[in-house]
Every structure is written in C-alpha cells, then in structure tokens.
C-alpha cells in the first residue's frame, strides 16, 4: 500500500532515502546472515526459510492468499527479471490497468475486483 500511495510513496527496501521506522528495523531486510553472504534475497541464505520468513509467509498466506516462500523459490527458478514480469501482469487491474495491492480486494484506483 505504501508503494502505491500518491503522497510520499515507499520506494522499496533497497532504495536510498528516508524510510519509516518499521522499515529501518525490519528483521528480514536487516538480517545479519543476508548481509554477510552478500545476498539480497532470503532464498540465497543457507537457513532459508528461517523462522522470520516462515512467520511472515504464514501471515500473508492467511490474510492475502500469497506465499512469500513460493515467490522466493520462483525468483530462484526463473530469475528476478522474469519473476517481476510475471508479477506485473498478475497484479495489473483488468479494468483500468493500474497496479493492484495485495492488501486490498479491489483496485484502489477504479474499484475493479482483484
């Protein structure tokens, strides 16, 4: 949702600039093992999936029907570029063409169903 908002949108975990407090203290983004391995993705870690990722995955499966673990395995399988292409198509509103939010059941721009 923060990424899609018009005022002060989130630029993403790896972008430069000011971040909200909960973003700067994110256990997953700031994982010591990830930093030591030089990787950006949890699937690059020998402990993948760790308890933090499993907990977040469970919450997203329950609340939004999406698996972060499956997504990371897909990135591993097809690469970042192809995964992002697939996701852009998957999360495009069929009515207005804008980006859909996983957190909403309808498009925040036109109200079209997700």
N, C-alpha and C positions, 0 to 999 in steps of 0.2 A: 504494500500500500504506500509506503514512504517513497518508493521509487517512482510511483505513478502520480503522486500529488503535484499540483501546479506550483505552490509556494514552497521553496526550499526542498526540492526533491532529493532523495537519497541518491548518491552517485555509485553506491556499491561498496562492498567490503574492501576492495583493493584500490579504490580511488584515493587520490590525495585530497586534503581539505579537512574541514571541521566535521566531526562525527558526533552523533548523540552519545551520551554517557553509556547507555546499554550496548552500543555498538563497539565502543573502545574497550569495554570489559568483556566482550564475547569470548567465552571459553573455547569455542571451536576455532574461530579465526585466529586467536592468540595462542593456540596450542603449542607448547614448547616442542613437542615431538615433530610437529609440522615444520616449525621454523628450523629445527636442527637438520631435518632431511632436505630442506630447501624447496619442499613442495608447497603448492598452493591448495591442493585438494586432499581431503581426508583419505580417499582411496589410495593415495600414494604412501600412506603410512602402514607400517607392518602391523599395527594394532587395529586396523580398520576391520570392522566397525567397532569403535570403542563405546563405552557406556554413554558418553555425552551424545554421540551421533545416534546411538540406538534410542535414547530418550527423546531426542528431537524428532527422529523418524516416527516413533510411536505416536507422538502428538500430532504430526502432520498427516499420518495415515488416518487417525481417528477423526480429526477435525476437518480435513480437506481432501481425503482420499488420494494422497500423493505420498510416495515413498522417496525420501532423500537418499536412502541407501541404494535403491534401484536406479535413481538418477545418476548417482556417482558411478555405479557399475556400468551404466550406459555410456558415460563420458569415457570411462576406461576402455570400453569396447569399440566405440566409433570415433572417439576423439572429441575435443572441445568444440571445434568449428561445426561439425555435423550435428552434434547434440544441440547446440544453440539454434541451428537452422530448424531442426525438428521442433524444438520448444517454441520458437517464434510462430510457427504455423499452428501448433497445438493451442497456444494461448492467444490467438487472434480472434477478436469478436467477429462472428459470421455476419452480423448486421452492419456494423459501422467500420470494422477493420482495425479498431484500436486494440491496445494490449489489455488482456483480461487479468484480473488479480485472483490469485489462488484463494485469497481470503474472503472473496465475495461470490455469491451465487449468480450474480448478474453483472453485466458490464457497467462500470461506474460512469461511462460516458453516455450510453444510449439506453441502458436498461435491458439490453438483449441478454438472453439466457447464456450461461457459461457452458 
